Amino acid sequence: MADPIETLRVKLVEQVRGVFNDSSQGQKPVPPSDNALYEKDTPIRLVHADLVGMMTGGIRGLLLQMLHPHALQGVLDHSNFRADMHGRLRRTARFIAVTTFGDREAAMQAIDRVNRIHAKVGGELPDGTRYEATNPRTLAWVHVVEAQSFLAGYMRHVRPGMPRAEQDEYYRQFALVARRLGADPVPETRAEADAIFRELRTDLRTSPEAREVAQMVLSQKPEGTPPALQAVIAADAVAMLPEWARTMLRLQRPVLTALPARAATWGVGRTLRWAFRQN
């Protein structure tokens, strides 16, 4: 007779994998490789392995990225995000999975593919200013808020007391991919990340388009994800934003739901870590 607990665990794993992998395209989870860019049990693999931390951090990072006018315009001009927001987020998640856990050769191929796509992305802002997806400073903002957000999600939900040395190592490891994508400057420590964040913040602008994308990100309903779960993940991501970013995006800090959202995401994270313990 099948163990009902084990059956539940397997079903949960399959459901979550369905959210992050496009089965209609034959996608399967990225198998961890012994020949990956990073060794097992190092900070970047621990951080990027936690699903709830990556989901809340990923949404936070995307909201901050959309405040950069060049990054935003690239999405508006060269993306079908309005019709396929989930697909865009899923492709980003798969890129992170391949470059973190996949075979070294597959990781480098994924980076080269993104570079080829970026080489074709460019245009003009509403004021006539040219933008290019290959701009090192724009890529630096995209990277630093992504790295900060993933790490913040992990520390918020898994290891609040993560040693500073391990945080620094996380930035050093993630810098490898950022540099190959053309970002500059790229932080190698938490202190450098904070300094670059402050410097690049001067490039940000608010706009109706940025607020529109923010609302789309927060209201997405990925197939296979319970609406209540998506709602608490979104609320937790908003709570993690700096106050000035919430103001620019006209988002309310979820005061009444912040503690329930954090408790719910903590519970979900614990459940997912249990479900994936053998996968």
C-alpha positions in Angstrom: 0.0 0.0 0.0 1.4 3.4 -1.0 2.5 5.7 1.8 0.0 8.7 1.7 2.7 11.1 3.0 5.1 10.0 0.3 2.4 10.3 -2.3 1.7 13.8 -1.1 5.4 14.7 -1.2 5.8 13.5 -4.8 2.7 15.3 -5.9 3.8 18.5 -4.4 7.3 18.2 -6.1 5.6 17.5 -9.5 3.3 20.5 -9.0 6.1 22.9 -8.2 8.3 21.6 -11.0 5.4 22.2 -13.4 5.4 25.9 -12.4 9.1 26.4 -13.2 9.4 24.1 -16.3 7.4 24.4 -19.5 6.2 20.8 -20.0 4.6 21.8 -23.3 8.1 22.4 -24.6 9.5 19.2 -23.2 11.4 21.1 -20.4 12.5 19.1 -17.4 14.2 20.2 -14.2 17.8 21.1 -14.5 19.8 18.2 -13.1 22.5 19.2 -10.6 26.0 18.6 -12.1 29.3 17.7 -10.5 30.8 19.8 -13.3 28.8 23.0 -12.6 30.3 26.5 -12.4 30.0 26.3 -8.6 30.8 23.5 -6.1 28.1 21.9 -4.1 27.1 23.4 -0.7 28.7 26.7 -1.5 26.7 29.9 -0.8 25.3 30.5 -4.3 23.9 27.0 -4.6 22.4 27.1 -1.1 20.7 30.5 -1.8 19.5 29.6 -5.3 18.1 26.2 -4.1 15.5 27.7 -1.8 12.3 28.2 -3.7 10.4 30.6 -1.5 13.5 32.8 -1.0 14.0 32.9 -4.7 10.3 33.6 -5.5 10.0 36.5 -3.0 13.5 37.8 -3.9 12.9 37.4 -7.6 9.7 39.5 -7.5 11.5 42.2 -5.3 14.4 42.3 -7.8 12.1 42.6 -10.8 10.2 45.5 -9.3 13.4 47.3 -8.6 14.7 46.6 -12.1 11.6 48.2 -13.7 12.5 51.5 -12.0 15.5 51.8 -14.3 14.2 53.5 -17.5 16.6 51.6 -19.8 15.7 48.2 -18.4 12.0 49.0 -18.4 12.0 50.3 -22.0 13.8 47.1 -23.2 11.0 45.1 -21.7 8.3 47.3 -23.2 9.8 47.3 -26.7 11.2 43.8 -27.0 9.1 41.5 -24.8 5.6 40.0 -24.8 5.4 40.3 -21.1 1.8 41.5 -21.2 0.7 38.3 -22.8 3.2 35.9 -21.2 4.4 37.3 -17.9 4.7 33.8 -16.4 6.7 32.6 -19.3 9.2 35.5 -18.9 9.6 34.8 -15.2 10.0 31.1 -15.9 12.7 31.7 -18.5 14.6 33.8 -15.9 14.3 31.1 -13.3 15.6 28.5 -15.7 18.6 30.7 -16.6 19.4 30.9 -12.9 19.0 27.2 -12.5 21.2 26.3 -15.4 24.0 28.7 -14.5 24.0 27.7 -10.9 23.4 24.0 -10.9 23.8 22.8 -14.5 26.8 21.5 -16.4 29.4 24.1 -17.0 29.1 23.8 -20.8 25.3 24.2 -20.6 25.8 27.3 -18.3 28.1 29.0 -20.7 25.7 28.2 -23.6 22.9 29.9 -21.7 25.0 33.0 -21.0 26.0 33.2 -24.7 22.4 32.9 -25.7 21.4 35.8 -23.4 24.3 37.9 -24.8 23.1 37.3 -28.4 19.6 38.3 -27.4 20.8 41.5 -25.6 22.9 42.4 -28.7 19.6 42.9 -30.6 17.8 44.9 -28.0 17.9 48.7 -28.2 15.9 51.7 -29.1 14.9 55.1 -27.7 13.3 56.3 -24.5 10.3 58.6 -24.7 12.7 61.6 -24.4 14.8 60.4 -27.4 17.7 59.0 -25.3 19.2 55.9 -26.8 19.3 52.7 -24.8 21.0 49.4 -25.4 20.5 46.1 -23.4 24.3 45.7 -23.5 24.9 48.9 -21.5 27.3 47.7 -18.7 25.7 50.2 -16.2 22.2 49.0 -16.9 23.3 45.4 -16.6 25.0 46.3 -13.3 21.7 47.5 -11.9 19.9 44.4 -13.1 22.5 42.2 -11.5 23.0 44.0 -8.2 19.3 44.2 -7.3 18.9 40.6 -8.4 21.7 39.4 -6.2 20.7 41.5 -3.2 17.1 40.3 -3.5 17.9 36.6 -3.8 20.2 36.9 -0.8 17.6 38.9 1.2 14.9 36.3 0.5 17.2 33.5 1.6 18.2 35.3 4.8 14.7 36.3 5.6 13.2 32.8 5.3 16.1 30.4 5.9 19.3 31.8 7.5 18.8 35.2 9.2 22.2 34.7 10.8 24.1 33.9 7.6 27.8 34.9 8.3 29.0 38.0 6.6 31.9 36.0 5.0 29.4 33.7 3.3 27.4 36.6 2.1 30.5 38.1 0.5 31.3 34.7 -1.1 27.8 34.7 -2.6 28.5 38.0 -4.3 32.0 36.8 -5.5 30.4 33.7 -7.0 27.5 35.5 -8.7 29.9 38.0 -10.1 31.2 35.3 -12.5 27.9 35.3 -14.5 27.4 39.1 -14.2 30.8 39.8 -15.8 30.2 37.3 -18.6 26.9 39.1 -19.3 28.8 42.4 -19.6 27.8 44.1 -16.3 30.1 46.8 -14.8 30.6 47.6 -12.0 30.1 44.2 -10.4 30.2 43.7 -6.6 32.2 41.0 -4.9 31.2 41.7 -1.3 28.0 42.9 0.4 29.7 46.2 1.1 30.5 46.7 -2.6 26.9 45.7 -3.5 25.5 48.3 -1.1 27.8 51.0 -2.5 26.9 50.2 -6.1 23.2 50.1 -5.3 23.5 53.6 -3.8 25.4 54.9 -6.8 23.1 53.4 -9.5 19.9 54.4 -7.7 20.5 57.9 -9.2 19.6 56.4 -12.6 16.1 55.4 -11.5 12.9 57.1 -12.6 9.2 56.4 -11.8 6.7 56.3 -14.6 3.1 55.0 -15.3 4.7 52.2 -17.3 6.9 51.1 -14.4 3.8 51.1 -12.1 1.9 49.1 -14.7 4.5 46.4 -14.9 4.7 46.3 -11.1 1.0 45.6 -10.9 1.2 42.9 -13.5 4.1 41.2 -11.7 2.2 41.3 -8.4 -1.1 40.1 -9.9 0.2 37.2 -12.0 -1.4 33.9 -11.4 1.0 31.2 -12.6 -0.8 27.9 -13.6 -0.4 25.4 -10.8 0.2 28.0 -8.1 -2.6 28.4 -5.6 -3.8 32.1 -5.7 -3.5 32.4 -1.9 0.1 31.3 -2.1 0.9 33.8 -4.9 -0.8 36.5 -2.9 1.4 36.0 0.2 4.5 35.7 -1.9 3.7 39.0 -3.6 2.9 40.7 -0.3 6.2 39.5 1.2 8.1 40.8 -1.8 6.6 44.2 -1.5 7.4 44.3 2.3 11.0 43.6 1.4 11.3 46.7 -0.9 12.9 49.9 0.4 10.3 52.5 1.3 11.4 54.9 -1.5 10.9 52.1 -4.1 7.3 51.4 -2.8 6.7 55.2 -3.1 8.0 55.3 -6.6 5.8 52.3 -7.6 2.9 53.6 -5.5 2.7 50.4 -3.6 1.4 50.2 0.0 3.5 48.5 2.6 1.3 45.5 3.6 1.1 46.5 7.2 -1.9 44.4 8.1 -0.7 41.4 6.1 3.1 41.6 6.6 3.3 39.3 9.5 0.7 36.7 8.2 2.5 36.8 4.8 5.9 36.2 6.3 4.5 33.4 8.5 2.8 31.9 5.5 5.8 32.0 3.3 7.9 30.6 6.1 5.5 27.7 6.4 5.5 27.2 2.6 9.2 27.2 2.5 9.5 24.6 5.3 7.0 22.4 3.4 8.9 22.7 0.1 12.2 22.0 1.7 10.6 18.9 3.2 9.1 17.9 -0.2 12.4 18.3 -2.1 14.6 16.6 0.5 15.2 13.7 -1.8 15.1 15.5 -5.2 
